[in-house]
Amino acid sequence: MPSLIDLRRRIRAVKSTQQITKAMKMIAASRLKRAQDRVVSARPFAQRMLQVLNGLVTRVEQDAHPLLRIPPQGSGRPLLIVITADRGLCGSFNSNVIKAAGQFILKETPGRDVALGLIGRKGRDFFRRRGFDVRYEAVGIFQRMTFGEAVDIADAAIEDFTSGSASSVYLVYNEFKSVIAQRVVVEKLLPIRKLGSHEITVAEEMTEEQKEAAAHAAATSGVSVLEPEESVIESEAKKFGTAEVDYIFDQSPGRLFRHLMPRYITTQIFHAMLESVAAEHAARMTAMDSATNNAGEMIDALSLTMNRVRQAAITKEIIEIVSGAAAL
């Protein structure tokens, strides 16, 4: 049985760890709120762009745009863009995304004949160690993420698809709606079959146990588990382009369509990155809440053991005193 000094030392260490995990939980909760605001604020732009594109669809020949063409069978290979985090301590967030990407590779690409675009250090390190063909990578961009990072990633993906190097482009990320409504999805990005539709190939929902843990972490951090309400700007963006009127375009519809199609892909990637960041903070908040609770339970167990050891030592001393007095 450990001594009292060892038990006190371990209790102090666990308490110190508990303070760290509790602080990390609160930091993740505050960052989650900001990440949710960025996701919501990006929606009106995406919706207005989609409305403009849908208005241009009837005026141009869709097959004329290379991003809408279906490549012939056997040309190129799939390009998989995997979005993970740069850091750990966020539960199964990274492992779930990597697992979904691995299952897709085994199922859809026999012989692992796939090219990868890796966003996030955790995914980069995992796939590089296993010898996959990494076409491009981006790490350390989530702290101060801007639309420019999404532009670079989208330009590389579009270049591979239009040149014939990639037969299709898929996106693997954690889709975020709220703390208890998120899932890992594999979404087909190119070729575009229908504007505004999300072609989800694989979707892994949260388990009930994960939802309960996330709800508990949100409740103790003051974070809402409901989806953010629709803003006024977002509702107005949905109305844009729905009226039956004939718009006059300054440029030709075909030229606008060719210019906006790459921007549409960029917007989809940027929105996926924003949702991934929010999901990462939610996962870290939940993981740190569980760690804090586990530390509390460990402190209670160690305190009980320490009290038993101390009581045994006191009982032993009393027995020794009584035995010595009886011997006299």
Rosetta silent file (secondary structure, phi, psi, omega in degrees, C-alpha in Angstrom):
SEQUENCE: MPSLIDLRRRIRAVKSTQQITKAMKMIAASRLKRAQDRVVSARPFAQRMLQVLNGLVTRVEQDAHPLLRIPPQGSGRPLLIVITADRGLCGSFNSNVIKAAGQFILKETPGRDVALGLIGRKGRDFFRRRGFDVRYEAVGIFQRMTFGEAVDIADAAIEDFTSGSASSVYLVYNEFKSVIAQRVVVEKLLPIRKLGSHEITVAEEMTEEQKEAAAHAAATSGVSVLEPEESVIESEAKKFGTAEVDYIFDQSPGRLFRHLMPRYITTQIFHAMLESVAAEHAARMTAMDSATNNAGEMIDALSLTMNRVRQAAITKEIIEIVSGAAAL
SCORE:     score description
SCORE:     0.000 S_00000001
   1 L     0.000  135.052 -178.689    0.000    0.000    0.000 S_00000001
   2 L   -65.705  156.485 -178.985    1.410    3.447   -0.888 S_00000001
   3 L   -79.900  169.282  179.050    2.483    5.758    1.887 S_00000001
   4 H   -62.563  -37.183 -179.063    0.669    8.946    2.933 S_00000001
   5 H   -64.770  -42.184  179.038    3.351   11.098    1.325 S_00000001
   6 H   -64.626  -40.851 -179.880    2.947    9.312   -2.025 S_00000001
   7 H   -66.384  -42.963  178.410   -0.836    9.651   -1.908 S_00000001
   8 H   -63.136  -39.478  179.077   -0.695   13.367   -1.048 S_00000001
   9 H   -63.801  -40.783 -179.276    1.780   13.954   -3.865 S_00000001
  10 H   -70.185  -37.756  177.753   -0.454   12.157   -6.358 S_00000001
  11 H   -62.556  -41.583  178.067   -3.551   14.052   -5.219 S_00000001
  12 H   -62.683  -39.748  179.714   -1.712   17.357   -5.738 S_00000001
  13 H   -65.555  -42.386  179.992   -0.667   16.250   -9.244 S_00000001
  14 H   -67.103  -38.810  177.614   -4.214   15.228  -10.199 S_00000001
  15 H   -63.164  -39.543  177.295   -5.621   18.511   -8.842 S_00000001
  16 H   -63.654  -42.491  177.332   -3.100   20.440  -10.913 S_00000001
  17 H   -64.133  -38.439  179.439   -4.114   18.472  -14.009 S_00000001
  18 H   -62.791  -39.196  177.945   -7.778   19.089  -13.213 S_00000001
  19 H   -63.986  -38.312  179.760   -7.204   22.844  -13.131 S_00000001
  20 H   -66.925  -47.001 -178.429   -5.515   22.663  -16.549 S_00000001
  21 H   -65.052  -35.958  178.466   -8.297   20.603  -18.147 S_00000001
  22 H   -66.436  -40.633  177.503  -10.952   22.890  -16.676 S_00000001
  23 H   -65.481  -41.112  178.765   -9.191   25.961  -18.094 S_00000001
  24 H   -64.725  -35.355  177.061   -8.844   24.274  -21.508 S_00000001
  25 H   -62.832  -45.070 -179.365  -12.547   23.438  -21.448 S_00000001
  26 H   -68.185  -36.776  177.235  -13.522   27.069  -20.849 S_00000001
  27 H   -64.179  -44.268  178.916  -11.128   28.292  -23.546 S_00000001
  28 H   -62.555  -37.297  179.446  -12.594   25.798  -26.033 S_00000001
  29 H   -64.988  -41.385  179.295  -16.117   26.942  -25.107 S_00000001
  30 H   -68.395  -39.033  177.847  -15.282   30.599  -25.780 S_00000001
  31 H   -69.815  -31.412  177.341  -13.597   29.754  -29.088 S_00000001
  32 H   -62.039  -41.462  179.454  -16.560   27.589  -30.055 S_00000001
  33 H   -61.026  -43.895  179.054  -18.875   30.583  -29.764 S_00000001
  34 H   -66.284  -38.802  179.544  -16.677   32.641  -32.095 S_00000001
  35 H   -65.552  -39.083  176.327  -16.386   29.735  -34.539 S_00000001
  36 H   -62.173  -40.572  178.872  -20.178   29.345  -34.606 S_00000001
  37 H   -63.047  -37.273  179.081  -20.541   33.050  -35.367 S_00000001
  38 H   -68.362  -38.941  177.654  -18.146   32.714  -38.318 S_00000001
  39 H   -61.919  -45.306 -178.782  -20.101   29.760  -39.703 S_00000001
  40 H   -66.825  -41.285 -177.587  -23.368   31.686  -39.479 S_00000001
  41 H   -69.305  -21.425  179.886  -21.906   34.876  -40.956 S_00000001
  42 H   -83.449  -15.488 -176.107  -20.541   32.964  -43.974 S_00000001
  43 H   -66.285  -44.786 -178.050  -23.933   31.520  -44.941 S_00000001
  44 H   -57.742  -39.437  179.229  -25.528   34.638  -46.538 S_00000001
  45 H   -62.700  -44.964 -179.772  -22.635   35.018  -48.991 S_00000001
  46 H   -64.595  -38.532 -178.907  -22.871   31.361  -50.023 S_00000001
  47 H   -68.795  -40.681  179.246  -26.648   31.577  -50.397 S_00000001
  48 H   -66.814  -40.249  177.900  -26.549   34.716  -52.531 S_00000001
  49 H   -61.966  -42.337  179.215  -23.880   33.225  -54.783 S_00000001
  50 H   -62.634  -39.735  178.810  -25.981   30.096  -55.200 S_00000001
  51 H   -64.125  -40.860  178.227  -29.024   32.191  -56.116 S_00000001
  52 H   -63.997  -44.175 -179.955  -27.036   34.068  -58.756 S_00000001
  53 H   -63.690  -41.376  178.030  -25.678   30.825  -60.210 S_00000001
  54 H   -64.655  -31.742  175.719  -29.134   29.274  -60.308 S_00000001
  55 H   -70.776  -26.822 -179.634  -30.336   32.385  -62.126 S_00000001
  56 H   -86.684  -17.385 -175.295  -27.558   31.980  -64.692 S_00000001
  57 H   -58.426  -40.838 -176.909  -28.120   28.261  -65.244 S_00000001
  58 L   -73.766  -10.978 -175.200  -31.022   28.824  -67.623 S_00000001
  59 L  -103.269  -10.943 -177.691  -29.002   31.310  -69.684 S_00000001
  60 L  -128.387  163.297  173.989  -25.859   29.278  -70.335 S_00000001
  61 L   -86.085  114.472 -175.361  -24.986   25.788  -71.470 S_00000001
  62 H   -65.028  -35.453 -177.528  -23.938   23.941  -68.337 S_00000001
  63 H   -66.104  -14.871 -178.919  -21.978   21.303  -70.208 S_00000001
  64 H   -73.098  -20.323 -178.740  -19.729   24.039  -71.523 S_00000001
  65 L   -89.249  131.761 -175.677  -18.139   24.519  -68.089 S_00000001
  66 H   -63.825  -25.340 -178.810  -15.355   22.023  -67.242 S_00000001
  67 H   -75.945  -10.410  178.810  -16.430   21.715  -63.594 S_00000001
  68 H  -101.877   -8.356 -177.329  -19.782   20.271  -64.691 S_00000001
  69 L   -82.232  140.342  175.987  -18.443   17.686  -67.101 S_00000001
  70 L   -90.979  118.738 -177.882  -18.206   14.069  -66.059 S_00000001
  71 L   -63.630  153.348  176.928  -14.778   12.728  -67.075 S_00000001
  72 L   -64.959  155.348 -178.215  -14.644    9.550  -69.178 S_00000001
  73 L   -60.523  132.760  176.725  -14.226    6.247  -67.381 S_00000001
  74 L    89.104   -0.142  179.347  -10.640    5.469  -66.426 S_00000001
  75 L   -93.442  122.998  178.353   -9.317    9.001  -66.732 S_00000001
  76 L    70.844 -170.606  178.851   -7.406   10.208  -63.698 S_00000001
  77 E  -141.926  161.184 -177.526   -7.957    9.097  -60.119 S_00000001
  78 E   -64.756  146.327  173.474   -9.960   10.449  -57.179 S_00000001
  79 E  -112.956  123.859 -175.926   -8.613   13.368  -55.167 S_00000001
  80 E  -113.101  117.209  176.922   -9.532   13.273  -51.479 S_00000001
  81 E   -97.194  115.897 -175.015   -9.294   16.467  -49.400 S_00000001
  82 E  -108.774  123.365 -179.175   -9.100   15.529  -45.714 S_00000001
  83 E  -107.786  110.646  174.618   -9.704   18.240  -43.082 S_00000001
  84 L  -121.488 -170.390 -179.663   -8.368   17.441  -39.606 S_00000001
  85 L   -99.006  165.232  175.169   -7.028   19.550  -36.742 S_00000001
  86 L   -86.497  -20.228 -176.045   -3.503   20.763  -36.072 S_00000001
  87 L  -126.085  164.826  177.810   -3.656   19.765  -32.398 S_00000001
  88 L   -99.076 -147.873 -178.531   -4.880   16.871  -30.301 S_00000001
  89 L    56.965   38.297  178.409   -6.686   16.696  -26.942 S_00000001
  90 L  -132.454   37.594  176.619  -10.034   16.783  -28.741 S_00000001
  91 L    65.022 -134.953 -176.960  -11.284   13.267  -28.166 S_00000001
  92 L   -96.115   19.689 -176.558  -11.995   11.194  -31.267 S_00000001
  93 H   -58.360  -55.042 -177.479  -12.310   14.197  -33.589 S_00000001
  94 H   -69.541  -41.441 -177.379   -9.200   13.497  -35.671 S_00000001
  95 H   -64.974  -35.181  178.870   -9.447    9.708  -35.529 S_00000001
  96 H   -66.783  -41.249  178.513  -13.050    9.747  -36.805 S_00000001
  97 H   -66.358  -44.109  179.525  -12.133   11.885  -39.817 S_00000001
  98 H   -64.476  -39.372  178.221   -9.081    9.731  -40.587 S_00000001
  99 H   -62.603  -43.755  178.849  -11.175    6.572  -40.166 S_00000001
 100 H   -63.621  -40.836  177.924  -13.818    7.856  -42.620 S_00000001
 101 H   -64.816  -41.873  179.012  -11.111    8.762  -45.138 S_00000001
 102 H   -63.768  -41.857  178.428   -9.475    5.334  -44.756 S_00000001
 103 H   -64.531  -39.468  178.263  -12.762    3.497  -45.267 S_00000001
 104 H   -63.977  -42.598 -179.206  -13.503    5.552  -48.372 S_00000001
 105 H   -62.540  -44.801 -179.296  -10.049    4.795  -49.797 S_00000001
 106 H   -66.590  -33.984 -175.438  -10.416    1.042  -49.214 S_00000001
 107 H   -84.548  -43.464 -171.396  -13.940    0.943  -50.638 S_00000001
 108 H   -95.513  -21.512 -175.348  -13.761    3.324  -53.598 S_00000001
 109 L  -128.727   86.009  177.416  -10.119    3.089  -54.687 S_00000001
 110 H   -58.272  137.863 -178.895   -8.750   -0.468  -54.898 S_00000001
 111 H    77.865   12.501  178.880   -4.989   -0.538  -54.469 S_00000001
 112 H    56.745   34.199  179.167   -5.048    2.847  -52.713 S_00000001
 113 L   -82.507   79.171 -176.752   -4.871    4.597  -56.099 S_00000001
 114 L  -147.373  146.212  173.983   -5.884    7.988  -54.749 S_00000001
 115 E  -101.418  147.426 -175.196   -4.328   11.425  -54.405 S_00000001
 116 E  -121.398  140.210  166.609   -4.668   13.327  -51.152 S_00000001
 117 E  -116.049  117.011 -169.374   -4.963   16.973  -50.215 S_00000001
 118 E  -110.356  122.868  177.409   -4.346   17.234  -46.474 S_00000001
 119 E  -116.128  115.561 -177.100   -5.505   20.151  -44.325 S_00000001
 120 L   112.117  138.842 -174.899   -4.372   19.905  -40.717 S_00000001
 121 H   -67.703  -36.369 -176.363   -1.232   18.503  -39.102 S_00000001
 122 H   -65.216  -45.467  177.084   -2.846   15.360  -37.644 S_00000001
 123 H   -68.206  -37.859  178.320   -4.104   14.091  -40.987 S_00000001
 124 H   -60.215  -47.630 -178.800   -0.871   15.090  -42.721 S_00000001
 125 H   -64.590  -39.120 -177.384    1.272   13.140  -40.271 S_00000001
 126 H   -65.032  -51.425 -173.635   -0.968   10.050  -40.427 S_00000001
 127 H   -77.081  -29.233  178.034   -1.136    9.669  -44.207 S_00000001
 128 H   -67.133  -37.941  179.414    2.453   10.694  -44.897 S_00000001
 129 H   -65.610  -20.719 -177.218    3.763    7.935  -42.619 S_00000001
 130 L  -102.144   11.388  169.859    1.781    5.399  -44.653 S_00000001
 131 L    75.165   25.253  177.553    3.201    6.364  -48.012 S_00000001
 132 L   -77.505  157.130  177.656    0.148    7.933  -49.683 S_00000001
 133 E   -80.134  106.743 -178.644    0.529   10.292  -52.627 S_00000001
 134 E   -99.067  112.694 -177.850    0.048   13.756  -51.085 S_00000001
 135 E   -77.568  -38.369  176.781   -0.543   16.353  -53.797 S_00000001
 136 E  -159.890  161.893 -178.146   -0.618   19.330  -51.433 S_00000001
 137 E  -146.593  156.775  177.577   -0.950   20.075  -47.748 S_00000001
 138 E  -145.459  117.745  179.727   -1.830   22.989  -45.469 S_00000001
 139 L  -127.295  154.699  177.593   -0.979   23.062  -41.762 S_00000001
 140 L    70.492   26.937 -176.780   -1.146   25.776  -39.126 S_00000001
 141 L  -105.259   -6.312 -172.167   -3.905   27.734  -40.870 S_00000001
 142 L   -83.328  -18.022 -179.471   -6.743   27.338  -38.358 S_00000001
 143 L   -67.137  -43.227  178.503   -5.539   29.891  -35.795 S_00000001
 144 L  -132.575   62.108 -174.154   -6.108   32.813  -38.166 S_00000001
 145 L   -73.274  134.131  178.272   -7.946   31.207  -41.039 S_00000001
 146 L  -125.554  171.440  179.371   -8.944   33.464  -43.929 S_00000001
 147 H   -65.600  -23.397 -179.050  -10.726   33.004  -47.222 S_00000001
 148 H   -63.241  -35.969  177.691   -7.327   33.085  -48.952 S_00000001
 149 H   -63.097  -40.096  178.551   -6.388   29.648  -47.603 S_00000001
 150 H   -66.784  -34.314  177.982   -9.561   28.190  -49.106 S_00000001
 151 H   -62.344  -44.734  179.716   -8.763   29.893  -52.429 S_00000001
 152 H   -62.039  -43.525 -178.983   -5.359   28.194  -52.600 S_00000001
 153 H   -66.975  -43.397 -179.283   -6.833   24.773  -51.809 S_00000001
 154 H   -66.240  -40.047  178.865   -9.709   25.184  -54.276 S_00000001
 155 H   -60.944  -40.908  179.154   -7.403   26.389  -57.064 S_00000001
 156 H   -66.101  -41.320  179.610   -5.218   23.297  -56.641 S_00000001
 157 H   -66.331  -42.920  179.897   -8.246   20.971  -56.681 S_00000001
 158 H   -65.265  -38.898  179.003   -9.772   22.679  -59.732 S_00000001
 159 H   -62.108  -44.346  179.109   -6.447   22.550  -61.560 S_00000001
 160 H   -63.808  -39.105 -177.094   -6.141   18.794  -60.947 S_00000001
 161 H   -72.393  -45.551 -177.487   -9.730   18.176  -62.075 S_00000001
 162 H   -70.885  -28.132  179.025   -9.659   20.315  -65.224 S_00000001
 163 H   -80.436  -11.215 -179.534   -6.263   18.959  -66.288 S_00000001
 164 L    93.795   -1.971  178.417   -7.483   15.364  -66.040 S_00000001
 165 L   -69.260  -31.599  179.687   -5.199   14.364  -63.158 S_00000001
 166 E  -117.491  128.871  177.809   -8.227   13.891  -60.905 S_00000001
 167 E   -80.625  -23.567  179.103  -11.378   12.125  -62.067 S_00000001
 168 E  -161.178  161.386 -179.953  -13.332   13.449  -59.075 S_00000001
 169 E  -128.195  127.807  179.276  -12.773   15.489  -55.908 S_00000001
 170 E  -120.757  153.575 -178.078  -14.119   14.509  -52.494 S_00000001
 171 E  -123.646  125.516  178.095  -14.127   16.384  -49.197 S_00000001
 172 E  -114.919  118.559 -178.128  -13.843   14.635  -45.804 S_00000001
 173 E  -158.222  174.000  178.170  -14.658   16.807  -42.798 S_00000001
 174 E   -97.050  109.534 -178.950  -16.752   17.092  -39.647 S_00000001
 175 E   -77.925  126.905 -173.695  -20.067   18.741  -40.507 S_00000001
 176 E  -115.710  125.648  172.011  -21.200   20.962  -37.633 S_00000001
 177 E  -112.324  -47.011  176.169  -24.749   22.082  -36.880 S_00000001
 178 E  -155.625 -177.512 -177.673  -24.624   22.346  -33.097 S_00000001
 179 L   -61.092  -36.269 -178.008  -22.768   20.799  -30.160 S_00000001
 180 L  -105.937    8.468  179.314  -24.989   17.691  -30.255 S_00000001
 181 E  -131.941   85.421  177.311  -25.660   17.687  -34.014 S_00000001
 182 E  -148.789  154.166 -177.616  -22.503   16.962  -35.963 S_00000001
 183 E  -153.508  153.604  175.339  -21.304   14.166  -38.191 S_00000001
 184 E   -88.842  125.397 -176.019  -18.278   13.095  -40.223 S_00000001
 185 E  -126.639  152.216  168.340  -19.133   13.203  -43.931 S_00000001
 186 E  -113.324  108.918 -173.723  -17.489   12.367  -47.239 S_00000001
 187 E  -110.525  134.037  178.083  -18.916   14.873  -49.710 S_00000001
 188 E   -80.597  121.996 -175.969  -18.429   14.821  -53.480 S_00000001
 189 E   -97.026  -43.844  179.868  -17.174   18.220  -54.596 S_00000001
 190 E  -137.410  143.888   -3.266  -16.410   17.687  -58.302 S_00000001
 191 L   -73.490  156.407 -178.639  -17.887   17.145  -60.810 S_00000001
 192 L   -82.648  119.673  178.077  -20.929   19.209  -59.851 S_00000001
 193 L   -86.853  -40.389  179.856  -24.147   17.335  -60.608 S_00000001
 194 L  -150.627  128.761 -178.830  -26.545   19.982  -59.294 S_00000001
 195 L   -63.122  133.193  177.131  -25.838   23.422  -57.898 S_00000001
 196 L    88.794  -12.144  179.829  -26.674   23.736  -54.213 S_00000001
 197 L   -94.912  141.759  178.343  -27.001   20.009  -53.565 S_00000001
 198 L  -104.673  111.325 -178.845  -24.586   18.212  -51.234 S_00000001
 199 E   -87.185   92.891 -177.376  -23.767   14.750  -52.531 S_00000001
 200 E   -85.971  118.958  179.315  -22.908   12.951  -49.283 S_00000001
 201 E   -86.380  -43.178 -179.512  -21.199    9.599  -49.922 S_00000001
 202 E  -134.381  141.252  177.512  -20.547    8.598  -46.293 S_00000001
 203 E  -144.779  123.763  179.528  -21.991   10.040  -43.082 S_00000001
 204 E  -115.609  111.382 -176.802  -21.186    8.903  -39.534 S_00000001
 205 E   -80.347  162.582  174.580  -23.536   10.323  -36.902 S_00000001
 206 L   -71.810  145.914  175.457  -22.771   10.924  -33.227 S_00000001
 207 L   -80.103  165.231  179.025  -23.760    8.152  -30.813 S_00000001
 208 H   -62.549  -37.069  178.378  -26.208    8.770  -27.982 S_00000001
 209 H   -63.845  -41.454  178.402  -23.361    8.517  -25.468 S_00000001
 210 H   -66.363  -38.216  178.604  -21.392   11.170  -27.338 S_00000001
 211 H   -64.882  -40.866  178.977  -24.447   13.429  -27.498 S_00000001
 212 H   -64.402  -42.706  178.912  -24.993   13.118  -23.729 S_00000001
 213 H   -64.594  -40.747  179.438  -21.341   13.926  -23.007 S_00000001
 214 H   -67.319  -39.088  178.939  -21.435   16.923  -25.359 S_00000001
 215 H   -65.146  -39.128  178.465  -24.697   18.167  -23.826 S_00000001
 216 H   -65.560  -43.763  179.402  -23.222   17.931  -20.312 S_00000001
 217 H   -63.259  -39.879  179.419  -20.090   19.809  -21.368 S_00000001
 218 H   -66.831  -40.597 -178.703  -22.187   22.514  -23.045 S_00000001
 219 H   -64.658  -38.692 -179.088  -24.466   22.888  -20.019 S_00000001
 220 H   -81.088   -8.524  179.734  -21.538   23.348  -17.621 S_00000001
 221 H  -109.676   -1.641 -179.066  -19.848   25.820  -20.002 S_00000001
 222 L    74.642   26.893  179.990  -22.848   27.995  -20.778 S_00000001
 223 L  -105.266  136.258  179.959  -22.966   26.941  -24.446 S_00000001
 224 L   -75.273  142.980  177.451  -26.280   26.372  -26.186 S_00000001
 225 L   -94.660   -1.909 -179.974  -26.931   22.944  -27.710 S_00000001
 226 L   -86.496  154.665  175.783  -29.437   24.394  -30.201 S_00000001
 227 L   -68.030  142.496  179.125  -28.596   25.338  -33.759 S_00000001
 228 L   -57.516  139.248 -179.908  -27.983   29.085  -34.213 S_00000001
 229 L   -70.254  152.031 -179.506  -31.097   30.959  -35.211 S_00000001
 230 L   -68.397  127.793 -179.866  -31.391   32.331  -38.711 S_00000001
 231 L   -80.709  169.051  179.269  -30.258   35.953  -38.872 S_00000001
 232 H   -64.941  -40.818 -179.969  -32.012   38.745  -40.734 S_00000001
 233 H   -63.575  -39.502 -179.694  -29.223   38.896  -43.310 S_00000001
 234 H   -66.636  -41.184  179.066  -29.483   35.147  -43.885 S_00000001
 235 H   -66.296  -36.816  177.443  -33.245   35.275  -44.370 S_00000001
 236 H   -68.791  -34.689  179.257  -32.876   38.161  -46.835 S_00000001
 237 H   -65.243  -33.677  178.755  -30.197   36.247  -48.716 S_00000001
 238 H   -67.638  -29.949 -179.240  -32.602   33.354  -49.217 S_00000001
 239 H   -77.484  -20.101 -175.369  -35.139   35.694  -50.810 S_00000001
 240 L   -64.547  130.755  176.006  -32.601   37.067  -53.280 S_00000001
 241 L    82.319   -1.225 -179.186  -33.177   35.841  -56.808 S_00000001
 242 L   -87.294  -18.212 -179.918  -36.472   34.092  -56.028 S_00000001
 243 L   -70.689  146.514 -179.012  -38.679   36.771  -57.567 S_00000001
 244 L   -84.297   74.749  177.989  -39.894   36.119  -61.114 S_00000001
 245 L  -129.491  160.246 -179.341  -38.105   39.040  -62.708 S_00000001
 246 L  -100.920  108.956 -178.372  -35.662   39.308  -65.574 S_00000001
 247 L   -79.535  145.975  175.411  -32.305   40.564  -64.301 S_00000001
 248 L  -102.138  119.235 -178.325  -30.040   42.641  -66.517 S_00000001
 249 L   -96.505  135.616  178.943  -26.412   41.510  -66.225 S_00000001
 250 L   -66.325  -43.720  175.242  -23.582   43.936  -66.882 S_00000001
 251 L   -97.597  167.359  178.619  -21.412   41.103  -68.187 S_00000001
 252 L   -67.353  145.751  179.792  -22.605   38.226  -70.347 S_00000001
 253 H   -56.505  -38.152  179.759  -24.224   35.355  -68.378 S_00000001
 254 H   -63.717  -40.940  179.472  -21.665   32.892  -69.718 S_00000001
 255 H   -67.111  -42.179  177.283  -18.745   35.000  -68.534 S_00000001
 256 H   -62.854  -41.132 -179.492  -20.286   35.457  -65.078 S_00000001
 257 H   -62.170  -44.497  179.879  -20.987   31.748  -64.847 S_00000001
 258 H   -65.036  -32.039 -179.433  -17.381   30.855  -65.699 S_00000001
 259 H   -77.772  -37.023 -174.217  -16.112   33.323  -63.099 S_00000001
 260 H   -83.399  -23.230 -178.404  -18.474   32.288  -60.292 S_00000001
 261 H   -61.521  -47.666  175.057  -18.164   28.509  -60.629 S_00000001
 262 H   -61.948  -35.884  178.341  -14.619   28.352  -59.165 S_00000001
 263 H   -66.500  -31.784  176.349  -15.708   30.774  -56.440 S_00000001
 264 H   -63.641  -43.552  177.502  -18.604   28.441  -55.648 S_00000001
 265 H   -64.586  -42.093  178.773  -16.156   25.556  -55.063 S_00000001
 266 H   -60.926  -41.507  179.810  -13.961   27.823  -52.939 S_00000001
 267 H   -63.848  -39.948  177.971  -16.938   28.830  -50.818 S_00000001
 268 H   -62.716  -42.717  179.446  -17.857   25.193  -50.211 S_00000001
 269 H   -66.904  -42.470  179.904  -14.326   24.377  -49.056 S_00000001
 270 H   -62.953  -41.023  179.351  -14.158   27.466  -46.850 S_00000001
 271 H   -66.200  -37.550  177.083  -17.491   26.624  -45.237 S_00000001
 272 H   -64.315  -38.329  178.002  -16.299   23.046  -44.606 S_00000001
 273 H   -67.020  -40.061  177.713  -13.159   24.402  -42.932 S_00000001
 274 H   -63.334  -43.138  179.358  -15.218   26.742  -40.738 S_00000001
 275 H   -66.200  -36.446  178.646  -17.489   23.890  -39.675 S_00000001
 276 H   -64.699  -39.703  178.163  -14.466   21.695  -38.965 S_00000001
 277 H   -63.978  -44.326  178.499  -12.977   24.366  -36.689 S_00000001
 278 H   -62.745  -42.413  179.397  -16.246   24.687  -34.768 S_00000001
 279 H   -65.434  -34.674  177.674  -16.521   20.904  -34.443 S_00000001
 280 H   -63.791  -45.678  179.421  -12.919   20.728  -33.187 S_00000001
 281 H   -64.330  -38.668  177.785  -13.610   23.232  -30.402 S_00000001
 282 H   -64.739  -41.225  179.011  -16.808   21.380  -29.472 S_00000001
 283 H   -66.852  -39.342  178.797  -14.923   18.078  -29.339 S_00000001
 284 H   -67.841  -38.922  177.399  -12.134   19.611  -27.229 S_00000001
 285 H   -61.205  -43.365  179.738  -14.673   21.140  -24.837 S_00000001
 286 H   -66.527  -42.620 -179.130  -16.345   17.740  -24.415 S_00000001
 287 H   -65.320  -40.730  179.768  -13.039   15.904  -23.986 S_00000001
 288 H   -71.803  -30.031  174.792  -11.767   18.364  -21.382 S_00000001
 289 H   -66.166  -43.370  177.389  -15.073   18.181  -19.511 S_00000001
 290 H   -64.168  -40.100  178.966  -14.761   14.390  -19.337 S_00000001
 291 H   -64.695  -39.331  178.321  -11.124   14.705  -18.240 S_00000001
 292 H   -64.258  -43.437  178.281  -12.096   17.169  -15.502 S_00000001
 293 H   -64.815  -41.171  178.628  -14.818   14.845  -14.230 S_00000001
 294 H   -64.568  -37.390  177.319  -12.462   11.855  -14.306 S_00000001
 295 H   -64.732  -39.032  177.562   -9.867   13.830  -12.362 S_00000001
 296 H   -63.135  -42.431  177.828  -12.492   14.640   -9.727 S_00000001
 297 H   -65.275  -37.555  178.419  -13.407   10.973   -9.388 S_00000001
 298 H   -67.209  -38.510  177.521   -9.723   10.036   -9.110 S_00000001
 299 H   -63.196  -42.085  178.062   -9.187   12.657   -6.396 S_00000001
 300 H   -61.954  -43.504 -179.729  -12.122   11.243   -4.431 S_00000001
 301 H   -65.813  -41.931  179.393  -10.778    7.703   -4.746 S_00000001
 302 H   -67.833  -37.449  177.927   -7.258    8.752   -3.731 S_00000001
 303 H   -64.382  -39.079  177.585   -8.609   10.776   -0.792 S_00000001
 304 H   -64.608  -43.238  178.262  -10.571    7.739    0.409 S_00000001
 305 H   -63.861  -41.479  179.387   -7.486    5.556    0.148 S_00000001
 306 H   -63.180  -40.834  178.538   -5.397    8.165    1.963 S_00000001
 307 H   -64.719  -37.071  177.741   -7.936    8.357    4.798 S_00000001
 308 H   -66.243  -42.287  178.463   -7.912    4.595    5.119 S_00000001
 309 H   -63.782  -43.760  179.422   -4.118    4.515    5.275 S_00000001
 310 H   -64.740  -40.583  178.430   -4.072    7.299    7.859 S_00000001
 311 H   -65.244  -37.734  177.861   -6.780    5.568    9.918 S_00000001
 312 H   -65.400  -38.537  178.774   -4.841    2.308    9.794 S_00000001
 313 H   -66.782  -40.746  178.572   -1.701    4.094   11.006 S_00000001
 314 H   -65.370  -42.785  178.679   -3.624    5.744   13.854 S_00000001
 315 H   -61.602  -40.421  179.298   -5.225    2.431   14.839 S_00000001
 316 H   -63.522  -42.553 -179.879   -1.831    0.758   14.837 S_00000001
 317 H   -65.163  -40.327  178.376   -0.356    3.453   17.088 S_00000001
 318 H   -63.151  -41.638  178.986   -3.307    3.174   19.511 S_00000001
 319 H   -62.635  -39.429 -179.946   -2.887   -0.609   19.657 S_00000001
 320 H   -65.437  -40.266  179.076    0.828   -0.184   20.365 S_00000001
 321 H   -65.554  -44.989 -179.761    0.090    2.312   23.174 S_00000001
 322 H   -64.358  -40.200  179.797   -2.572    0.085   24.711 S_00000001
 323 H   -65.983  -39.874  178.571   -0.324   -2.972   24.471 S_00000001
 324 H   -65.976  -40.083  178.905    2.554   -1.082   26.102 S_00000001
 325 H   -66.818  -37.774  178.606    0.305    0.133   28.930 S_00000001
 326 H   -66.190  -32.386 -178.974   -1.014   -3.405   29.483 S_00000001
 327 H   -70.829  -27.277  177.817    2.513   -4.744   29.672 S_00000001
 328 L   -73.597    0.000    0.000    3.329   -2.323   32.482 S_00000001
